[in-house]
Amino acid sequence: MKNDDRLIYLIFMAQQKLKTHITNVLLDEGIRVTLGQAGILFTLQHNDGQTMTGLSRTMAVENPTLTGLIDRLERSSFVMRKASSEDRRSFRIYITPDGIKECEKVKPVIRRINDELKSGFTKEDIKTFKNVLQSLFMKFDKPGKGLRDLNQEE
């Protein structure tokens, strides 16, 4: 694997292994939300009352995926939907007190995993890695080119 230059494969496998590890740790810690759901709770804790479209952009997921995540969070009483005062057809998503409590349980676990991820690397290694990741975000984050837009061009 040392000479493997299939970056897409390596990035995908690293992401899958990290996601599996985080999922297992969250389960072991008795956390009731998934990593994706925790991301939504973190986002709402910093900017509550977002629209589904706003959350979809922030989380970089398609609306149907986000709807499923919000449905599960709502069933667990971690978020609630309220009709928007500006447009009755749209909803805003708010974190509940139970959601805040769950979010506070998740934060130290995620911090610990992040520290574990950085262990064994120098500050310079981490800085370089962050630069590579940020360059990938910029390279592939083309405004107006979400999955739906690309599918329509075919």
C-alpha positions as CSV (number, residue, x, y, z in Angstrom):
1,M,0.0,0.0,0.0
2,K,3.0,2.3,0.4
3,N,3.3,3.0,-3.4
4,D,-0.5,3.2,-3.9
5,D,-1.3,6.4,-5.7
6,R,-5.0,5.8,-6.1
7,L,-5.9,8.9,-4.2
8,I,-9.7,8.5,-4.6
9,Y,-9.5,5.0,-3.3
10,L,-7.2,6.0,-0.4
11,I,-9.4,9.0,0.6
12,F,-12.6,6.9,0.4
13,M,-11.1,4.0,2.5
14,A,-9.7,6.4,5.1
15,Q,-13.1,8.1,5.3
16,Q,-14.9,4.8,5.7
17,K,-12.6,3.5,8.4
18,L,-12.8,6.8,10.3
19,K,-16.6,6.8,10.0
20,T,-16.8,3.2,11.3
21,H,-14.5,4.0,14.2
22,I,-16.5,7.1,15.2
23,T,-19.8,5.2,14.9
24,N,-18.4,2.4,17.2
25,V,-17.0,4.9,19.7
26,L,-20.3,6.8,19.8
27,L,-22.2,3.6,20.4
28,D,-19.8,2.5,23.1
29,E,-20.2,5.8,24.9
30,G,-24.0,5.5,24.8
31,I,-24.4,8.4,22.4
32,R,-27.9,8.2,20.8
33,V,-27.0,10.2,17.6
34,T,-24.9,9.3,14.5
35,L,-22.0,11.5,13.4
36,G,-24.2,13.1,10.7
37,Q,-27.0,13.8,13.3
38,A,-24.4,15.2,15.7
39,G,-23.2,17.6,12.9
40,I,-26.7,18.9,12.5
41,L,-27.0,19.4,16.3
42,F,-23.6,21.3,16.4
43,T,-24.7,23.5,13.5
44,L,-28.1,24.3,15.1
45,Q,-26.4,25.0,18.4
46,H,-24.3,27.7,16.7
47,N,-27.1,28.9,14.3
48,D,-30.5,27.7,15.4
49,G,-33.6,28.0,13.3
50,Q,-32.1,27.2,9.9
51,T,-34.1,26.2,6.9
52,M,-33.8,22.8,5.4
53,T,-32.0,24.4,2.4
54,G,-29.6,26.2,4.6
55,L,-28.8,23.1,6.6
56,S,-28.5,21.1,3.4
57,R,-25.8,23.5,2.2
58,T,-24.0,23.7,5.5
59,M,-23.9,19.9,5.9
60,A,-23.2,19.3,2.2
61,V,-26.0,16.7,1.8
62,E,-28.9,16.5,-0.5
63,N,-32.4,17.5,0.8
64,P,-33.8,13.9,0.9
65,T,-30.8,12.8,3.0
66,L,-31.2,15.7,5.3
67,T,-35.0,15.1,5.6
68,G,-34.3,11.5,6.9
69,L,-31.7,12.8,9.4
70,I,-34.1,15.5,10.7
71,D,-37.0,13.0,10.9
72,R,-34.9,10.7,13.1
73,L,-33.7,13.7,15.3
74,E,-37.3,14.9,15.6
75,R,-38.5,11.4,16.7
76,S,-35.8,11.4,19.4
77,S,-37.0,14.9,20.5
78,F,-33.6,16.5,19.7
79,V,-35.0,19.0,17.1
80,M,-38.3,20.4,16.2
81,R,-39.7,21.8,13.0
82,K,-41.6,25.1,13.0
83,A,-43.3,26.7,10.1
84,S,-41.4,29.7,8.8
85,S,-43.0,33.0,9.6
86,E,-41.8,34.3,6.2
87,D,-43.1,31.4,4.1
88,R,-45.7,28.9,5.5
89,R,-44.6,26.3,3.0
90,S,-41.1,26.1,4.5
91,F,-39.9,25.0,7.9
92,R,-37.1,26.1,10.2
93,I,-35.3,23.6,12.4
94,Y,-34.6,24.3,16.0
95,I,-32.6,22.3,18.5
96,T,-34.5,21.3,21.7
97,P,-33.2,21.2,25.3
98,D,-32.7,17.4,24.8
99,G,-30.8,18.0,21.6
100,I,-28.5,20.4,23.5
101,K,-27.9,17.8,26.2
102,E,-27.0,15.2,23.6
103,C,-24.8,17.6,21.7
104,E,-22.9,18.3,25.0
105,K,-22.4,14.6,25.5
106,V,-21.0,14.2,21.9
107,K,-18.6,17.1,22.0
108,P,-15.9,15.6,24.3
109,V,-16.1,12.3,22.5
110,I,-15.5,14.0,19.1
111,R,-12.7,16.1,20.6
112,R,-11.1,12.9,22.0
113,I,-11.3,11.1,18.6
114,N,-9.9,14.2,16.9
115,D,-6.9,14.2,19.3
116,E,-6.5,10.5,18.6
117,L,-6.5,11.2,14.9
118,K,-3.7,13.8,15.3
119,S,-1.6,11.6,17.6
120,G,1.7,10.5,16.1
121,F,1.9,13.4,13.7
122,T,3.9,16.6,14.0
123,K,2.2,20.0,13.9
124,E,3.8,20.5,10.5
125,D,2.2,17.1,9.3
126,I,-1.2,18.2,10.5
127,K,-0.8,21.7,8.9
128,T,0.1,20.1,5.6
129,F,-2.8,17.6,5.8
130,K,-5.2,20.4,6.6
131,N,-3.9,22.3,3.6
132,V,-4.4,19.3,1.3
133,L,-8.0,18.8,2.6
134,Q,-8.8,22.5,2.2
135,S,-7.4,22.5,-1.3
136,L,-9.7,19.5,-2.2
137,F,-12.7,21.4,-0.8
138,M,-11.8,24.4,-3.0
139,K,-11.0,22.3,-6.0
140,F,-14.3,20.4,-5.9
141,D,-16.7,22.9,-4.3
142,K,-18.0,24.6,-7.5
143,P,-20.8,27.0,-6.8
144,G,-24.1,25.8,-8.4
145,K,-22.7,22.4,-9.1
146,G,-24.4,20.2,-6.6
147,L,-25.3,16.6,-7.4
148,R,-28.7,17.6,-8.7
149,D,-27.2,20.2,-11.1
150,L,-24.7,17.7,-12.5
151,N,-27.4,15.0,-13.0
152,Q,-29.5,17.5,-15.0
153,E,-26.6,18.2,-17.3
154,E,-26.4,14.6,-18.5
